[in-house]
Amino acid sequence: MSLITFDSISKSFGDNSVLDNLDLQINNGDLGILYGGSASGKSVLLRLLVGLETPDSGSIYIRGVDAATLAPGESNIGYVPQSFALFPDKTVRANIAYPLSVMGQTPDQSDEAVERVGELLGIAHLLDRKPDQLSGGQKQRVAIARGLVRDTEIFVLDDPLVGLDFKLRERLVDDLRATRDALGATFIYATSDAGEALALGSRIAVLSDGKIVEHGTPEELYQHPNRFETMTRVCFPAANVVEGTVEQSGNGYRFVSGIGAIDITLNEHFQANQPVVAVVRGEHIDHQPISVAGLSAPSQVVLREDLGAEEIVYLKTDQQTFTCVVRADAADLHSLDLGHQVNLHIRADKVALFSGNLRVGQGRA
């Protein structure tokens, strides 16, 4: 039995439909990610789970019990909202202990739990300070600690790292993963950041227009996505998209584009002579000639972004600009200086083909 079940959930605000007949199961011990952009419905889904909103139709089951039958507080779920909204007049200790005080615990009763979660999140030395004595990252940790202080096996986090700079997000992602492992709990975590989704999740549910469009492990969604929006969004940097058509070629098919043509394997239901797009991730683009089948074109280096272990290199052809991921210690990195001419090459077997939002084929080596 799943720990949490969303069964045919729909929710609208006026004429705005936010969730549309959504089904999802979260199993015990999952670090379940709700991934989607703005207005995808992920925050509303979490608010329904913790009882801050009521679904228009459908049911939510928590530990096998219909949530509609539970009194406020009976679901016993730790909740970290998007905004940290700390009490400025209370100490960090009192801010973290607030959910326990609402449940009737005294400071003496709650201190052990506060100290424990403070240690996990690296803020135990800040417990007697006030919020105005903290940095932005420290405030975020306090807000997260307040949501995790409950004695429960279910924690809900609504994009808790939004607004933080890249390096701080990176550190907190590592801390959250370690905290979740230490608690041995089930986390349901909403994010619009693909890197967070891939780094944190044991399973990722991709939301779009109030529906779950794909659900699987990070490896499944990264390596074998079935939908265009998953292929192009569950990655960093953004995937490259090449427009073209499918044409008959002898007994098989070819994808034909402005930067070449490749042999492809098509799904049975898809017919030739229809427009499609080829999608390829940046790490699968080469910047030098290689002797394998693929799409290729002369290009110029127009921009480089240093990410430490990797660099994102922007290569401009006559058709469009491509993002290429290159290791920072690559022996030929000097050939990618700004303005240099290089031969962009995309391996055929790394190309995924989509028609509309559905995957319809794959390139063949």
C-alpha positions in Angstrom: 0.0 0.0 0.0 1.3 3.5 -0.8 1.9 5.9 2.0 0.1 8.7 0.1 -2.4 8.4 -2.8 -3.8 11.2 -4.9 -6.9 9.7 -6.6 -8.5 11.7 -9.5 -7.7 15.1 -7.9 -9.1 18.2 -9.6 -8.9 21.8 -8.3 -9.9 25.1 -9.8 -9.9 28.7 -8.7 -12.8 30.4 -10.4 -12.4 29.6 -14.1 -8.7 28.7 -13.7 -8.3 24.9 -13.6 -5.1 24.1 -11.7 -5.3 20.3 -11.2 -7.1 18.1 -13.7 -8.0 14.5 -12.6 -4.5 13.9 -11.2 -3.4 10.5 -10.0 -0.2 9.9 -8.0 1.2 7.5 -5.4 4.1 8.2 -3.0 5.5 5.1 -1.4 7.1 4.8 2.1 10.7 6.0 2.0 10.4 7.8 -1.3 12.1 11.1 -1.9 9.4 12.1 -4.3 9.9 15.1 -6.5 7.1 17.2 -8.0 8.8 18.9 -10.9 7.2 21.6 -13.0 7.3 25.2 -14.0 5.2 28.1 -12.7 1.4 27.4 -12.6 2.0 23.6 -13.2 0.0 22.8 -10.0 2.7 21.4 -7.8 2.3 23.9 -4.9 -1.5 23.6 -4.9 -1.1 19.8 -4.8 1.0 20.1 -1.7 -1.4 22.5 -0.1 -4.2 20.0 -0.6 -2.1 17.3 1.0 -1.4 19.3 4.2 -5.0 20.5 4.4 -4.6 24.1 3.5 -6.9 23.6 0.5 -9.8 21.2 -0.4 -10.0 19.4 -3.7 -13.1 20.0 -5.9 -13.2 16.3 -6.7 -11.2 13.2 -6.0 -9.7 11.9 -2.7 -6.3 12.0 -0.9 -5.4 9.0 1.2 -2.7 9.4 3.9 -1.5 6.1 5.5 -4.5 4.5 4.0 -7.0 6.9 5.6 -9.1 9.3 3.6 -7.7 12.8 4.4 -11.3 14.3 4.3 -12.1 12.3 7.5 -9.1 13.7 9.4 -9.4 16.6 11.8 -6.9 19.5 11.4 -3.4 18.3 12.6 -4.3 14.6 12.5 -2.5 14.0 9.3 0.8 14.8 11.2 2.8 16.0 8.2 5.8 18.3 8.5 5.4 21.2 6.1 8.0 23.7 4.7 6.3 26.4 2.6 8.1 28.4 -0.1 8.4 31.6 2.1 10.4 31.2 5.3 8.3 33.9 7.2 10.2 33.7 10.5 8.9 35.4 13.6 11.3 38.4 14.0 10.8 38.6 17.8 11.5 35.0 18.5 14.9 33.2 18.7 15.8 30.6 16.2 15.1 28.0 18.8 11.5 29.3 19.3 11.0 29.6 15.6 11.9 26.0 15.0 9.8 24.8 18.0 6.7 26.8 16.9 4.9 23.8 15.4 5.5 21.8 18.5 4.3 24.6 20.8 1.1 24.8 18.7 0.6 21.1 19.6 0.9 21.9 23.3 4.6 21.0 23.9 6.6 23.2 26.4 10.1 24.4 25.6 11.6 21.7 27.8 9.6 19.0 25.9 10.6 20.4 22.4 14.3 21.2 23.1 15.6 17.7 22.2 13.8 17.7 18.8 15.0 21.3 18.1 18.6 20.4 18.9 18.4 17.3 16.8 17.1 19.0 13.6 19.5 22.0 14.3 22.4 19.7 14.2 21.2 18.0 11.0 21.0 21.3 9.2 24.1 22.8 10.7 22.5 25.6 12.6 22.8 24.3 16.2 25.2 27.2 17.0 22.5 29.7 16.0 19.6 28.6 18.2 19.8 31.6 20.5 20.0 34.2 17.8 17.2 36.3 16.3 16.4 36.2 12.6 17.8 39.6 11.9 21.2 38.3 13.0 21.2 35.6 10.3 22.2 35.5 6.6 19.6 34.6 3.9 20.9 31.0 3.7 20.8 30.6 7.5 17.2 31.9 7.6 16.3 29.3 4.9 17.8 26.5 7.1 15.7 27.7 10.1 12.6 27.6 8.0 13.4 24.1 6.8 14.2 23.0 10.3 10.8 24.3 11.5 9.2 22.0 8.9 11.3 19.0 9.9 11.0 19.2 13.7 7.8 17.1 13.9 8.0 13.5 15.0 6.6 12.1 11.8 7.5 10.0 8.7 6.1 12.4 6.1 7.6 15.8 5.2 6.4 18.1 2.5 8.7 20.8 1.1 7.4 23.4 -1.4 10.4 24.7 -3.4 12.2 25.6 -0.2 15.4 26.8 -1.9 13.8 29.2 -4.4 15.5 32.5 -4.6 18.9 31.3 -3.3 22.0 31.6 -5.3 23.4 28.6 -7.2 26.2 27.7 -4.8 24.0 28.0 -1.7 21.3 25.9 -3.3 23.9 23.3 -4.2 25.1 23.1 -0.5 21.5 22.9 0.8 20.6 20.2 -1.6 23.4 18.1 -0.2 22.3 18.8 3.3 18.7 18.0 2.6 19.6 14.7 1.1 21.7 13.8 4.2 18.9 15.1 6.5 16.3 12.9 4.8 18.6 9.9 5.1 19.2 10.6 8.8 15.4 11.0 9.5 14.5 7.8 7.5 11.4 9.7 6.4 9.4 10.1 3.2 9.9 13.5 1.5 7.6 15.1 -1.0 9.5 18.0 -2.6 8.3 20.5 -5.2 10.8 22.3 -7.4 11.1 24.1 -10.7 14.8 23.4 -10.8 15.9 20.4 -13.0 19.2 20.1 -11.2 17.5 19.8 -7.8 15.0 17.3 -9.2 17.7 15.0 -10.6 20.0 15.3 -7.6 17.4 14.8 -4.8 14.7 12.5 -6.1 14.3 8.8 -5.9 11.2 9.3 -8.2 10.2 12.4 -10.2 6.7 13.3 -11.2 6.6 15.8 -14.0 3.6 18.2 -13.8 2.3 20.2 -16.7 -1.1 22.0 -16.9 -2.3 20.2 -13.8 -1.5 16.7 -14.9 1.3 14.2 -14.2 2.8 13.7 -17.7 5.6 11.4 -16.7 6.7 9.6 -13.5 9.8 7.6 -12.9 13.3 7.5 -11.5 15.8 10.2 -12.4 17.6 7.8 -14.6 14.5 6.8 -16.5 13.3 10.3 -17.1 16.8 11.5 -18.1 17.8 8.6 -20.3 14.4 7.5 -21.8 11.9 10.3 -21.6 8.7 9.8 -23.6 7.6 13.4 -23.7 9.1 16.5 -25.3 8.8 18.7 -22.3 10.5 16.0 -20.1 13.4 15.6 -22.6 13.9 19.4 -22.9 13.4 20.4 -19.2 14.7 17.6 -17.0 18.3 18.4 -17.8 20.9 21.1 -17.5 21.7 23.0 -19.6 18.6 23.1 -21.8 18.5 20.5 -24.6 19.0 21.4 -28.2 16.1 21.1 -30.7 16.5 20.7 -34.4 13.5 21.0 -36.8 13.2 18.6 -39.7 11.0 16.0 -41.4 10.8 12.2 -41.6 11.3 10.8 -45.1 11.1 7.3 -46.6 14.5 5.8 -47.4 14.4 2.4 -49.1 12.9 0.1 -46.6 13.5 2.5 -43.7 13.3 6.1 -42.7 15.5 9.1 -42.4 15.4 12.4 -40.4 16.3 15.3 -42.7 17.2 18.7 -41.4 19.2 21.8 -42.3 22.4 20.2 -40.7 22.1 16.8 -42.3 20.2 13.6 -42.3 20.4 10.4 -40.3 18.8 7.0 -40.4 16.1 6.5 -37.7 13.8 4.0 -36.1 10.2 5.1 -35.9 7.3 4.0 -33.7 4.8 1.9 -35.5 2.0 4.4 -35.4 4.0 7.3 -36.9 4.0 8.0 -40.6 6.7 9.5 -42.8 6.5 13.0 -44.4 5.5 14.7 -41.3 7.3 17.5 -39.4 9.2 16.4 -36.3 11.9 17.8 -34.1 15.2 16.1 -33.0 16.3 16.7 -29.5 19.8 16.2 -28.2 21.4 17.0 -24.9 24.5 19.2 -24.7 26.8 16.5 -23.5 26.1 14.5 -26.7 27.4 17.3 -29.0 31.0 17.0 -30.2 33.1 19.9 -31.4 35.4 18.0 -33.7 35.0 15.6 -36.6 34.3 12.0 -35.6 33.8 9.0 -37.9 30.3 8.0 -36.8 26.9 8.8 -38.4 25.3 12.0 -37.3 24.2 15.5 -37.9 27.0 18.0 -38.5 27.7 21.6 -39.5 30.4 24.3 -39.4 30.0 26.4 -36.3 31.6 29.3 -34.4 32.2 29.6 -30.6 30.1 32.6 -29.5 30.0 32.2 -25.7 31.5 30.1 -22.9 30.2 29.6 -19.3 32.5 28.2 -16.7 30.8 25.8 -14.2 33.9 24.5 -12.6 34.2 20.9 -13.6 32.4 21.6 -16.9 32.0 24.4 -19.3 28.9 25.2 -21.4 30.0 26.3 -24.9 27.6 27.9 -27.3 28.2 27.0 -31.0 26.5 29.0 -33.7 25.8 27.5 -37.1 24.0 29.0 -40.0 20.8 27.5 -38.7 20.8 28.1 -34.9 22.9 28.2 -31.7 23.6 24.9 -29.8 24.7 24.4 -26.2 27.6 22.0 -25.8 28.9 20.6 -22.5 32.6 20.1 -22.3 34.8 18.9 -19.4 36.9 21.7 -18.0 40.0 19.5 -18.2 39.5 18.5 -21.9 42.8 18.4 -23.7 41.4 20.3 -26.7 39.6 23.0 -24.7 41.9 25.7 -26.3 40.2 24.9 -29.6 37.0 26.4 -28.2 38.2 29.9 -27.6 35.7 32.6 -28.6 35.5 33.2 -32.3 37.1 29.8 -33.2 35.6 27.8 -36.0 34.8 24.2 -35.1 32.8 21.3 -36.6 29.7 20.6 -34.6 28.7 16.9 -34.7 25.7 15.2 -33.1 25.9 11.4 -32.9 22.9 9.8 -34.6 22.2 7.4 -31.7 21.9 10.2 -29.2 19.0 11.9 -31.2 15.4 11.5 -29.9 12.6 12.4 -32.2 9.3 14.0 -31.2 6.1 15.0 -32.9 4.2 17.5 -30.8 4.8 16.3 -27.2 5.2 12.6 -27.9 8.4 10.7 -28.6 8.1 8.9 -32.0 11.5 7.6 -32.8 15.3 7.4 -32.3 18.4 8.0 -34.4 20.4 4.9 -35.5 24.2 4.7 -35.5 
